[in-house]
Amino acid sequence: MYWGDEMRVGLRATVRRVWAPRGVKVVQEVAFQRQWLYLNLVVNGVAGRLFWGWTDDMKSVSLAAQLQSWGAKGVNVVVWDRARGHYGTAYEDVQVKRVYQPPYSPELNPTERVFAYLRSRIEGRVYDSLEAKKAAIEAELEALANDPERIRRLAGWDWIREAVVNATEK
């Protein structure tokens, strides 16, 4: 069972808090280009696995194709929110079972923890292009994917472990 969500990645940089001596003015570079992609991510905090892909939009056709590709990798069930692109006729041929969590409840989705980790590693810098930022994210995701224990710490919450064990026993 995987939890999934999307994160918009763009060149409009986020200003981060930084430490500086008292009286020293902090100057940060900020990019204002309105370009973005969507990082689609599913994470299994019990097994310590994650898969990801990129789409240009959040339309159901794009997301259904992504879900289909994860299904080919062994993802059978995805728990995600009720975003507009998460349902519709585009999913008719998708074999991956979808479970919807309550709307506006990111605290129930461990994927958000992975996104917070990624943001802490990539934000606060200005990237020359969207491809450069994507490459930085890809490098972080590859390192994370090769460290199942870190994924378990980020996304393997006790209540999820218990729910998965109870679901598989039935």
Phi and psi restraints in degrees (value plus and minus 20) as a CYANA .aco file:
   2 TYR   PHI    -137.5   -97.5
   2 TYR   PSI     129.6   169.6
   3 TRP   PHI    -125.6   -85.6
   3 TRP   PSI     118.8   158.8
   4 GLY   PHI    -151.7  -111.7
   4 GLY   PSI     137.6   177.6
   5 ASP   PHI    -189.7  -149.7
   5 ASP   PSI     156.8   196.8
   6 GLU   PHI    -144.9  -104.9
   6 GLU   PSI     128.6   168.6
   7 MET   PHI    -149.0  -109.0
   7 MET   PSI     107.4   147.4
   8 ARG   PHI     -98.1   -58.1
   8 ARG   PSI     109.0   149.0
   9 VAL   PHI    -138.5   -98.5
   9 VAL   PSI     101.6   141.6
  10 GLY   PHI    -161.5  -121.5
  10 GLY   PSI    -199.9  -159.9
  11 LEU   PHI    -113.3   -73.3
  11 LEU   PSI     -22.1    17.9
  12 ARG   PHI    -100.1   -60.1
  12 ARG   PSI      78.2   118.2
  13 ALA   PHI     -87.6   -47.6
  13 ALA   PSI     132.5   172.5
  14 THR   PHI    -119.2   -79.2
  14 THR   PSI     109.5   149.5
  15 VAL   PHI     -98.0   -58.0
  15 VAL   PSI     110.5   150.5
  16 ARG   PHI    -127.0   -87.0
  16 ARG   PSI     132.0   172.0
  17 ARG   PHI     -91.0   -51.0
  17 ARG   PSI     118.4   158.4
  18 VAL   PHI    -154.9  -114.9
  18 VAL   PSI     134.1   174.1
  19 TRP   PHI    -105.5   -65.5
  19 TRP   PSI     121.6   161.6
  20 ALA   PHI    -171.9  -131.9
  20 ALA   PSI     132.6   172.6
  21 PRO   PHI     -82.2   -42.2
  21 PRO   PSI     129.8   169.8
  22 ARG   PHI     -77.3   -37.3
  22 ARG   PSI     112.8   152.8
  23 GLY   PHI      70.7   110.7
  23 GLY   PSI     -26.3    13.7
  24 VAL   PHI    -117.2   -77.2
  24 VAL   PSI     104.6   144.6
  25 LYS   PHI     -97.9   -57.9
  25 LYS   PSI     108.7   148.7
  26 VAL   PHI    -109.3   -69.3
  26 VAL   PSI     108.7   148.7
  27 VAL   PHI    -138.9   -98.9
  27 VAL   PSI     104.4   144.4
  28 GLN   PHI    -141.4  -101.4
  28 GLN   PSI     121.8   161.8
  29 GLU   PHI     -95.0   -55.0
  29 GLU   PSI     122.7   162.7
  30 VAL   PHI    -157.6  -117.6
  30 VAL   PSI     114.3   154.3
  31 ALA   PHI    -118.3   -78.3
  31 ALA   PSI     124.1   164.1
  32 PHE   PHI    -143.3  -103.3
  32 PHE   PSI       5.6    45.6
  33 GLN   PHI     -99.6   -59.6
  33 GLN   PSI     117.4   157.4
  34 ARG   PHI    -118.2   -78.2
  34 ARG   PSI      53.2    93.2
  35 GLN   PHI    -149.8  -109.8
  35 GLN   PSI     121.1   161.1
  36 TRP   PHI    -177.7  -137.7
  36 TRP   PSI     143.0   183.0
  37 LEU   PHI    -149.3  -109.3
  37 LEU   PSI     151.0   191.0
  38 TYR   PHI    -137.9   -97.9
  38 TYR   PSI     105.5   145.5
  39 LEU   PHI    -107.9   -67.9
  39 LEU   PSI      99.4   139.4
  40 ASN   PHI    -122.5   -82.5
  40 ASN   PSI     106.2   146.2
  41 LEU   PHI    -156.7  -116.7
  41 LEU   PSI     118.1   158.1
  42 VAL   PHI    -144.2  -104.2
  42 VAL   PSI     120.9   160.9
  43 VAL   PHI    -155.5  -115.5
  43 VAL   PSI     118.4   158.4
  44 ASN   PHI    -135.5   -95.5
  44 ASN   PSI      82.2   122.2
  45 GLY   PHI     -93.5   -53.5
  45 GLY   PSI     -38.1     1.9
  46 VAL   PHI     -97.2   -57.2
  46 VAL   PSI     -68.5   -28.5
  47 ALA   PHI    -103.2   -63.2
  47 ALA   PSI     -37.1     2.9
  48 GLY   PHI      54.2    94.2
  48 GLY   PSI      19.5    59.5
  49 ARG   PHI    -143.7  -103.7
  49 ARG   PSI     132.6   172.6
  50 LEU   PHI    -169.2  -129.2
  50 LEU   PSI     131.9   171.9
  51 PHE   PHI    -152.2  -112.2
  51 PHE   PSI     131.0   171.0
  52 TRP   PHI    -167.1  -127.1
  52 TRP   PSI     146.0   186.0
  53 GLY   PHI    -180.8  -140.8
  53 GLY   PSI     153.7   193.7
  54 TRP   PHI    -144.5  -104.5
  54 TRP   PSI     121.0   161.0
  55 THR   PHI    -154.5  -114.5
  55 THR   PSI     137.9   177.9
  56 ASP   PHI    -103.4   -63.4
  56 ASP   PSI     -36.5     3.5
  57 ASP   PHI    -170.7  -130.7
  57 ASP   PSI    -199.6  -159.6
  58 MET   PHI    -129.1   -89.1
  58 MET   PSI       4.6    44.6
  59 LYS   PHI     -95.1   -55.1
  59 LYS   PSI     130.7   170.7
  60 SER   PHI     -80.4   -40.4
  60 SER   PSI     -52.9   -12.9
  61 VAL   PHI     -82.2   -42.2
  61 VAL   PSI     -63.9   -23.9
  62 SER   PHI     -87.4   -47.4
  62 SER   PSI     -65.7   -25.7
  63 LEU   PHI     -90.2   -50.2
  63 LEU   PSI     -55.3   -15.3
  64 ALA   PHI     -84.3   -44.3
  64 ALA   PSI     -60.1   -20.1
  65 ALA   PHI     -83.8   -43.8
  65 ALA   PSI     -59.5   -19.5
  66 GLN   PHI     -84.5   -44.5
  66 GLN   PSI     -64.7   -24.7
  67 LEU   PHI     -82.4   -42.4
  67 LEU   PSI     -59.7   -19.7
  68 GLN   PHI     -81.7   -41.7
  68 GLN   PSI     -61.2   -21.2
  69 SER   PHI     -87.5   -47.5
  69 SER   PSI     -55.1   -15.1
  70 TRP   PHI     -88.8   -48.8
  70 TRP   PSI     -55.3   -15.3
  71 GLY   PHI     -79.0   -39.0
  71 GLY   PSI     -58.1   -18.1
  72 ALA   PHI     -86.3   -46.3
  72 ALA   PSI     -40.9    -0.9
  73 LYS   PHI    -112.9   -72.9
  73 LYS   PSI     -18.6    21.4
  74 GLY   PHI      88.2   128.2
  74 GLY   PSI     -14.8    25.2
  75 VAL   PHI    -100.3   -60.3
  75 VAL   PSI      96.2   136.2
  76 ASN   PHI    -119.8   -79.8
  76 ASN   PSI     -53.4   -13.4
  77 VAL   PHI    -154.5  -114.5
  77 VAL   PSI     113.6   153.6
  78 VAL   PHI    -145.2  -105.2
  78 VAL   PSI     109.0   149.0
  79 VAL   PHI    -121.0   -81.0
  79 VAL   PSI     103.3   143.3
  80 TRP   PHI    -170.1  -130.1
  80 TRP   PSI     156.7   196.7
  81 ASP   PHI    -101.7   -61.7
  81 ASP   PSI    -193.3  -153.3
  82 ARG   PHI    -121.8   -81.8
  82 ARG   PSI      20.6    60.6
  83 ALA   PHI     -80.7   -40.7
  83 ALA   PSI     132.3   172.3
  84 ARG   PHI     -75.1   -35.1
  84 ARG   PSI     -56.2   -16.2
  85 GLY   PHI     -99.4   -59.4
  85 GLY   PSI     -20.6    19.4
  86 HIS   PHI    -110.3   -70.3
  86 HIS   PSI     -17.2    22.8
  87 TYR   PHI    -169.2  -129.2
  87 TYR   PSI     143.4   183.4
  88 GLY   PHI     116.0   156.0
  88 GLY   PSI    -198.6  -158.6
  89 THR   PHI     -88.0   -48.0
  89 THR   PSI     -38.6     1.4
  90 ALA   PHI     -84.5   -44.5
  90 ALA   PSI     -38.8     1.2
  91 TYR   PHI    -112.7   -72.7
  91 TYR   PSI     -16.4    23.6
  92 GLU   PHI     -78.6   -38.6
  92 GLU   PSI     -55.7   -15.7
  93 ASP   PHI    -116.8   -76.8
  93 ASP   PSI     -19.1    20.9
  94 VAL   PHI    -101.5   -61.5
  94 VAL   PSI     105.8   145.8
  95 GLN   PHI    -106.6   -66.6
  95 GLN   PSI     -32.7     7.3
  96 VAL   PHI     -92.2   -52.2
  96 VAL   PSI     107.5   147.5
  97 LYS   PHI     -94.0   -54.0
  97 LYS   PSI     118.4   158.4
  98 ARG   PHI    -136.1   -96.1
  98 ARG   PSI     109.2   149.2
  99 VAL   PHI    -135.1   -95.1
  99 VAL   PSI     109.7   149.7
 100 TYR   PHI    -119.8   -79.8
 100 TYR   PSI     109.5   149.5
 101 GLN   PHI    -110.0   -70.0
 101 GLN   PSI     146.7   186.7
 102 PRO   PHI     -78.9   -38.9
 102 PRO   PSI     126.5   166.5
 103 PRO   PHI     -85.7   -45.7
 103 PRO   PSI     132.2   172.2
 104 TYR   PHI      36.1    76.1
 104 TYR   PSI      27.0    67.0
 105 SER   PHI    -155.9  -115.9
 105 SER   PSI      42.0    82.0
 106 PRO   PHI     -84.2   -44.2
 106 PRO   PSI     -40.6    -0.6
 107 GLU   PHI     -88.1   -48.1
 107 GLU   PSI     -34.1     5.9
 108 LEU   PHI    -111.2   -71.2
 108 LEU   PSI     -25.4    14.6
 109 ASN   PHI    -130.9   -90.9
 109 ASN   PSI      88.8   128.8
 110 PRO   PHI     -84.5   -44.5
 110 PRO   PSI     -36.0     4.0
 111 THR   PHI     -80.5   -40.5
 111 THR   PSI     -52.4   -12.4
 112 GLU   PHI     -81.3   -41.3
 112 GLU   PSI     -52.1   -12.1
 113 ARG   PHI     -86.7   -46.7
 113 ARG   PSI     -58.8   -18.8
 114 VAL   PHI     -86.1   -46.1
 114 VAL   PSI     -61.5   -21.5
 115 PHE   PHI     -82.1   -42.1
 115 PHE   PSI     -61.0   -21.0
 116 ALA   PHI     -82.5   -42.5
 116 ALA   PSI     -61.0   -21.0
 117 TYR   PHI     -81.2   -41.2
 117 TYR   PSI     -66.7   -26.7
 118 LEU   PHI     -81.3   -41.3
 118 LEU   PSI     -64.3   -24.3
 119 ARG   PHI     -79.9   -39.9
 119 ARG   PSI     -59.7   -19.7
 120 SER   PHI     -85.0   -45.0
 120 SER   PSI     -46.2    -6.2
 121 ARG   PHI    -110.4   -70.4
 121 ARG   PSI     -45.7    -5.7
 122 ILE   PHI    -134.9   -94.9
 122 ILE   PSI     -45.8    -5.8
 123 GLU   PHI     -97.8   -57.8
 123 GLU   PSI     143.1   183.1
 124 GLY   PHI      72.7   112.7
 124 GLY   PSI     -19.6    20.4
 125 ARG   PHI    -141.1  -101.1
 125 ARG   PSI     133.8   173.8
 126 VAL   PHI    -121.0   -81.0
 126 VAL   PSI     107.0   147.0
 127 TYR   PHI    -122.5   -82.5
 127 TYR   PSI     123.9   163.9
 128 ASP   PHI     -87.5   -47.5
 128 ASP   PSI     -52.0   -12.0
 129 SER   PHI    -170.7  -130.7
 129 SER   PSI     145.8   185.8
 130 LEU   PHI     -84.5   -44.5
 130 LEU   PSI     -54.7   -14.7
 131 GLU   PHI     -84.3   -44.3
 131 GLU   PSI     -56.6   -16.6
 132 ALA   PHI     -86.8   -46.8
 132 ALA   PSI     -60.6   -20.6
 133 LYS   PHI     -87.9   -47.9
 133 LYS   PSI     -61.2   -21.2
 134 LYS   PHI     -80.0   -40.0
 134 LYS   PSI     -62.1   -22.1
 135 ALA   PHI     -83.0   -43.0
 135 ALA   PSI     -58.6   -18.6
 136 ALA   PHI     -84.5   -44.5
 136 ALA   PSI     -61.1   -21.1
 137 ILE   PHI     -87.1   -47.1
 137 ILE   PSI     -62.7   -22.7
 138 GLU   PHI     -78.8   -38.8
 138 GLU   PSI     -62.0   -22.0
 139 ALA   PHI     -83.2   -43.2
 139 ALA   PSI     -62.4   -22.4
 140 GLU   PHI     -85.3   -45.3
 140 GLU   PSI     -61.2   -21.2
 141 LEU   PHI     -86.1   -46.1
 141 LEU   PSI     -59.5   -19.5
 142 GLU   PHI     -81.9   -41.9
 142 GLU   PSI     -64.9   -24.9
 143 ALA   PHI     -82.6   -42.6
 143 ALA   PSI     -61.0   -21.0
 144 LEU   PHI     -86.9   -46.9
 144 LEU   PSI     -62.9   -22.9
 145 ALA   PHI     -82.4   -42.4
 145 ALA   PSI     -49.0    -9.0
 146 ASN   PHI    -105.8   -65.8
 146 ASN   PSI     -16.0    24.0
 147 ASP   PHI    -149.5  -109.5
 147 ASP   PSI      56.8    96.8
 148 PRO   PHI     -77.1   -37.1
 148 PRO   PSI     -52.0   -12.0
 149 GLU   PHI     -85.9   -45.9
 149 GLU   PSI     -58.4   -18.4
 150 ARG   PHI     -85.0   -45.0
 150 ARG   PSI     -59.8   -19.8
 151 ILE   PHI     -82.3   -42.3
 151 ILE   PSI     -62.4   -22.4
 152 ARG   PHI     -81.2   -41.2
 152 ARG   PSI     -59.9   -19.9
 153 ARG   PHI     -86.7   -46.7
 153 ARG   PSI     -58.1   -18.1
 154 LEU   PHI     -94.6   -54.6
 154 LEU   PSI     -61.8   -21.8
 155 ALA   PHI    -144.7  -104.7
 155 ALA   PSI     -21.0    19.0
 156 GLY   PHI    -115.9   -75.9
 156 GLY   PSI      43.1    83.1
 157 TRP   PHI     -86.0   -46.0
 157 TRP   PSI     131.1   171.1
 158 ASP   PHI     -77.2   -37.2
 158 ASP   PSI     -63.8   -23.8
 159 TRP   PHI     -86.4   -46.4
 159 TRP   PSI     -49.0    -9.0
 160 ILE   PHI     -92.0   -52.0
 160 ILE   PSI     -64.2   -24.2
 161 ARG   PHI     -76.7   -36.7
 161 ARG   PSI     -67.1   -27.1
 162 GLU   PHI     -83.4   -43.4
 162 GLU   PSI     -61.9   -21.9
 163 ALA   PHI     -85.4   -45.4
 163 ALA   PSI     -61.5   -21.5
 164 VAL   PHI     -86.6   -46.6
 164 VAL   PSI     -62.9   -22.9
 165 VAL   PHI     -82.4   -42.4
 165 VAL   PSI     -65.0   -25.0
 166 ASN   PHI     -84.5   -44.5
 166 ASN   PSI     -57.5   -17.5
 167 ALA   PHI     -88.9   -48.9
 167 ALA   PSI     -56.1   -16.1
 168 THR   PHI    -100.0   -60.0
 168 THR   PSI     -40.6    -0.6
 169 GLU   PHI     -95.4   -55.4
 169 GLU   PSI     -44.5    -4.5
